[in-house]
Structure formats: C-alpha cells, structure tokens
Amino acid sequence: MGTLKPGATYIYERVAGSIFAREFGTNERKLVGYATDMSPEMQLIRSEINQVLRMCETDPAMRDLLDQLFVLYNLKKQHNDDVMWHPV
C-alpha cells in the first residue's frame, strides 16, 4: 500500500472522486487513489491490462503483440470503420 504503515488500521474516505486513507485516531489523510464508477468486471479488465503493460516492459514477445494491437487500434481510429485482420 505504498507509504501506509503495515498493520495499522485505516479509514478510507472518498472526496470528489479522490480516495484518502487516514490512520485510525488521526486527522492526517494521504491520497491513495481515485474512485471510478466502473463495474466490477471492467475493474478486473483494467487491472489485467495494467499487468499486461508491466509484463510488456520485460517480455519482447508481449511487447510485439502490444505494438500490433496499437497499430490495429490506430487504423480503426483513423478510418472509423472495421479493418480486416490478416495473420502475418
């Protein structure tokens, strides 16, 4: 949990989309994240995408696939229509 103390009891508060943690019995808050209104399924997908991105930093094969995904994404975004996929 970053700079939070292991074993401490924390109270989490949401203020205007920001999530703060404060140790029980204190008034000092630390920003720990941002709230989203995503479904649990979308939160899981986002978490897995973050894990894939971290893996791409050290795995050349994963990075190649990510690069191919971005090429397809940019083609679709430019032309705003379906791009036919062809295995290379």
Secondary structure as GFF3:
##gff-version 3
##sequence-region A 1 88
A	DSSP	beta_strand	10	15	.	.	.	ID=ss1
A	DSSP	beta_strand	18	23	.	.	.	ID=ss2
A	DSSP	beta_strand	29	34	.	.	.	ID=ss3
A	DSSP	alpha_helix	40	56	.	.	.	ID=ss4
A	DSSP	alpha_helix	60	79	.	.	.	ID=ss5
###
